[in-house]
Amino acid sequence: MIINLAVKLIKNGFRFRYLKWSGKPGKPQAISLEITHRCIARCTMCNIWRIPPDVPDLLMHDWIDLLSSDLFLDLRELDITGGEPFLRKDLPDLISSVCELKQRNLRELRSIAITTNGLLTHRVLEYTEKMLTTLKDAHTELVMVCAMDAIGEKHDKIRNYQNAWSCVDQTIERLLGLKKKFSNLIIGVKTTVLPINIDELDDITRYAHSRGLFTIISPRIVTEGRYLNVEQADHLTFSRNDVQKMIHFFKGDRFKWNYHGDRLVRYLQTGIIKKPCSCGFNYFFVRYNGELFLCPLINLSMGNVTKQPVNALFFSEKATRMRKGVGRFPQCRNCTEPGIERYSLPYEGFTYLSFLLRMGKSPFRDMHRHMGLEKYF
């Protein structure tokens, strides 16, 4: 397995450098769809919920039309996010339609990831069971990512929602019950590190590890793009003491995402992050209104998928220019987004190969599985 993976990474490395030089895209292997901006939480680190509720999301047929494109013949992973995706009553219909598309253009699709705040426990469980039944027949994984920023009342405070912790805890426990029935269900927690929850990280990892959950733990991102939270920058600023605590945590044995931890430690020490990025080459993000962004953190739209074919937007001259600049934008220097690393590491090739050589087979294999990257090989 390791030798074959190394050979693939070498080939990917040479191909990516040609694409980077030319500005040409590859085939999308992962995309993120923000299917709604609506959310019942009022999180302290995010302003998506401030978008007026009467601002419309794309209709479900718009999302299905988008996914029907032949552009996605090599799509491996579909990320569904919001807002809160489970506020959409037609979410199971979307998954059912995706499974139908697997017979046509989505033949390489291996997993669908849905991020939820876990507050709507009954609905999450009802919809998830429906989706799992459909996906099992389509031989596709469902990755449920539950937002967890602390254990107990501090989580309620961060989410600005009464009983948020008890809701997400109950949601996770009941999802674990579903996992006994559905082997294609994978469950994890995603934590946004803030000044208020620096001391909660060990408790979160203990909670996750005791239940066999994967973890995604990363510092908050301030951006006028995805999270619309630039005005909150002051209260999201880390103190020197906060930084030292994060360095200690990400260097520790509890944190299993070794590559991400290594990059974050260097970023926290130097103030500049250095890592490969394949945004616009094998990944892009579509907002609730249909605006397509090669990177969710850079507020530069390529156009709207309801007004132009997605192929035209992805191969446009504007997209080519942006691809040539990926890695050199100001936002790139502070990007701690872990999802983008997952899509980029296999595609860029050489960085992941060097990590394999440094770590050795067994530790690398554990990290590779924890990150869920088998689907890219």
N, C-alpha and C positions, 0 to 999 in steps of 0.2 A: 504493500500500500504506500509506504513512505517513498520508495524509489519512483514509483509511477507518479506520485504527487509532485516530487521534485522535478521530474522531467517536464510535467505539465506547466509548472511554475516558470521554468526557464523559457519555454515557448511563449507563455503569456507575457513574460517580461519584455521580450523583443517586440512582440506585436503591439503592446501598449505604448512603447516608446515611439514606434512609427505613428500610431494614431495621435499621440500627444503632439508630435512634430507637425503633422498634417492638419490637425483639428478635425479629422474625420471621426464619426462615432462608430462604435461597435454595435452589437445588437443588445438591447436592454435585457438584463438578466434579473433585475429587481426594480420595482417601482413602488412608490408610496402614493396612495390615494386618500386625500383628506375628504371623506365622503360627507362630512357635516362640520359646521363650525359651532353648532349648538352644544352646550355642556351644562350640567347641573352643578358642577363644582365651580368655585371661584378662586382658583389657585393663586397663591401669592407671587408665583414666578411666571405667569402666563396671562396674556390679555385676550386670547382667542374668544373667551366667553363674553367679552365686551362688545363684540360685533352684534348689532341689533338683531333680535330673534326673527324679525320679519324679513331679513335679508335672505333670499332663497338659496338653498343648496341645489346642485345639479340634480335632475330627476334620475331615477335609477336607470332608465333606458339610455341616458347619456353615458353613464359609466360603462354599461354593457356594450354600447356602440364603440366606445374607446377601446375596450379590451378585445373587441372583435378584429382589430387591425392585425395584418400579417407582420407588423413590426415586432410582435411579441412571440415569434416562433421559438426564441431561445429563453423565454422568461422562466426563471427558476423559482422566484419568490415574489409573492404579492403582499404588500404591507398595507393594511387598512387602518386608518387612524382618524382622528377628529381634532377638536371636540370629543364628544363621546359617541362612538359608532353605534352603540346599542340604543341610542335614542331614535334611530331609524328603524321603523317597524318592518321595512322591506329588506333589512340586512340578510336574512336567510334566503330571500329571493336572489340577491346578488350572488351569494355563494352557489346556489343551485345553477344559476346561469353560467358561472365560471366553470363548473363541472361539465356543463354541456359544451362549452368552448374547448375543453380539454380534448374533445374528439376532433377538433379542427386545428386551430392555431396555437392553443396553449398546451401542446403535448408534452413539453418539457417541465411544466409547472410541478414543483415538488411540495411546496408548503404555502399556506396563507397565514399571515400573522395579523392578529387583531389586538390593538392596545386599548385597554379599558381602565376606567378608574374604579370599577367593581362596585359602584354604589347601587346599581339596579340589580341586586342579587337575583331575584326571581326571574327577571327578563333575561339576564345573562345566561342563567342555567337553561331556561326554556329554549332560547335561540341556539345556544351552543350545542345542545343535544340534537336539535334538528340539523344543524350544519355538519356535525360530526357523522351523522348517519349518511348524509349525502357524500361527504368527502371520503368516507371509508370505502365506498363503492368506487370512487374515482382514484383510490390509492394516493391520497394527498393528506399531508399533515395539517393540523390546525394548531398554531402556536398562539396561546393566550398569554398576553403580557399584561399583568396587573400592576397599576401604579401604586407604589408603597414608599412613602417618604419618612416614616417613623413607625414605631410600635406604640399604639395607644393615643392619648389625647393630642400629642404634638402633631400627629398626622391630620387630625381634625382641624387643627389650627392652620396648617399649611394649605389644606384643601378648602378651608372656609366652609365646611359642611358638617353639620352635627351628626355624630355617630359614623363618620367616614371610616374610621378604623374598624369598628365592629362590622360594618358592611363589607369592606374588602376582605377582612379575615374570614367572614362567613362564605363569601364568594369563592375564595381560594379553597377552603375546606370542602365545599360542595363540588368544585371542579375536580378536586382530587378523588372524590367519589366517582365522578364520571370517568375518570382515567382508568378505573378498574374495569370499565366496560368497553372503553374505546382506546385501543393501543396507539391510534394516530393522534392523540391529544398530548401536547407538550405545554407545560405550564411554567411561567417564570414571573419574576417581579422586576420592575424598573424603578430605580430611585434617582431622583434629581437632587444632587447635593447642593444644599443651601447653607448660609451662615447659621440658620436656626436648627439644622439637623445634623451638624458635623459629628456630634457625639452619639448619634443613633446608628451609625453605619455597621458597627459590630453586631448590634442586636438584630438588625435587618438580615445580615448574612447568616447569623445563627438560625433565625426563623426560617430562612429559605433552605439552608442545607439540611435542617432537621426534617423537611418535607420533600426533599428531592427536587427543589425548584432551581432553575437557572437564575442568575442575577445579571442585571445590567445596571451598573452604578456609575454615574458620571456627573461632573459639575454642571450647574445651570449654564445656559447659553443666553446671552443678551443679544437680541437681533431685531431689526425692523422687519425681517422676513417672517419665518415660521411662527415665532411666538409673540410677535408684536409688542415686545416688552421693554423697549429702550427707555421709556420713562421710569421704569422701576430699577434702573441700574444702580442707584445709590444704595438702596436697601438690600441689593443682591451682591454687594461687594464683600469679598472675603478679607478678614484681617490676617496679619502675619501669623497669628496663632492658629487661625483656621487652616491656613495653607500648610503649616507644619503637621497638623493633625491629619490632613488629607494625604500628605506624603507618607506618613507613617502607615496609614490604612492601606494605600495602594501598593506599598512595598510588602505588606503582610501576606501570610500564607492563606488567609481566608478568601482573599480576592482571587478568583479562578481565571479571570480573563487576562492572562499574563501580558499579552501584547498591549491591550488598552491601558493596563496599569503602568507598564513601562513608559508608554508615551505620556501619560498624565503626570507621572513623577517628573519627567524631564520638562514638561510644560510648566508645572508648578514651581520648578527650580529656576527656569530661565525666562518665563513669560511668553515664550513662543513655542507653538507646537509644530513638530515636524513629522509628517506621516503622508503616505500616498493617498491620492483621492482620484476616484474614477467617475465623479459626478459628470453627467452629460455624455459619458462614454458607454457605460452599461447600466446607468441609473438615472431616473428623474422623479420629480414630485409634482403632483397635480392638486391644486387647491380646490376647496369646496365649490368655487364658482367656475372651474374649468381652466384657470390660468396655469400654464405649464412652466415650471422652473427646473432648470438643470440641477440646481442646488437649492434645497429648502431654506437655507440660511441667507442666501444672497437674493435680495429683493429685485430681481431682474427677470421679468416674464418674457418667455419666448412667443407668447400669444395664447389664444384661447382655443381649446380643443373642440368647442362647439361651433367655432367659426372657420377653422382651418383643419385639414386632416393632420393627425398627430405626426405622420411621416414628414409632412411639409415643415412642421415646426422643429422637429428633431434634426432634420437635415438642412435647416435654413442657414444662410450666411451669418445671421446673428448668433445662432447656436455654435457655429464653427469658430467665430471670434471668441466667444466665451470659453469654449473648450481649451483653446490655446492659452488662456489665462488662468485656468484652474490651478490652484496652489499658490497663486500670486496675489489674489484679492486680499484686502485687509481682513475680511472675515475668516480667511483660511488660517491666519496666524493664531486665531483664538478658538478654532473649531475643536470642541471636545465631543462631538456627536459620535457615539459608538456605532450606530447603525451604518453610517457611511463607511466606517472602517471595514465592516463585515463584507460589504459589496466590493470594496476596493482591493483588499489584500489578495484574494485569489487572482483578480484581474490584472493588477499591477505586477504581480509575480515575484520580482526580485527581493522586495522587502520581506515578504512572508517566507521566502526560501532562506534568507539570512537568519531569520528567527528560528527556523527549523534546525539549521546547523548549530546555532548557539545553544538551543534548549536540549537537543537530543530527542530520540524517538519517542520515548514514553511520555515525558511531560508535554511534548508538542502534540502528541495524539490526544491527550486529555483536553488540552486547550482547544484543539481543532473541533472536537466533538462538543465541548461546552458552547462554542460559538455557532454550532450548527452549520458548518461550512461544507459538509459532505456533498450537499446538493450542487455545489459549484464544480465538482469534479466527476 
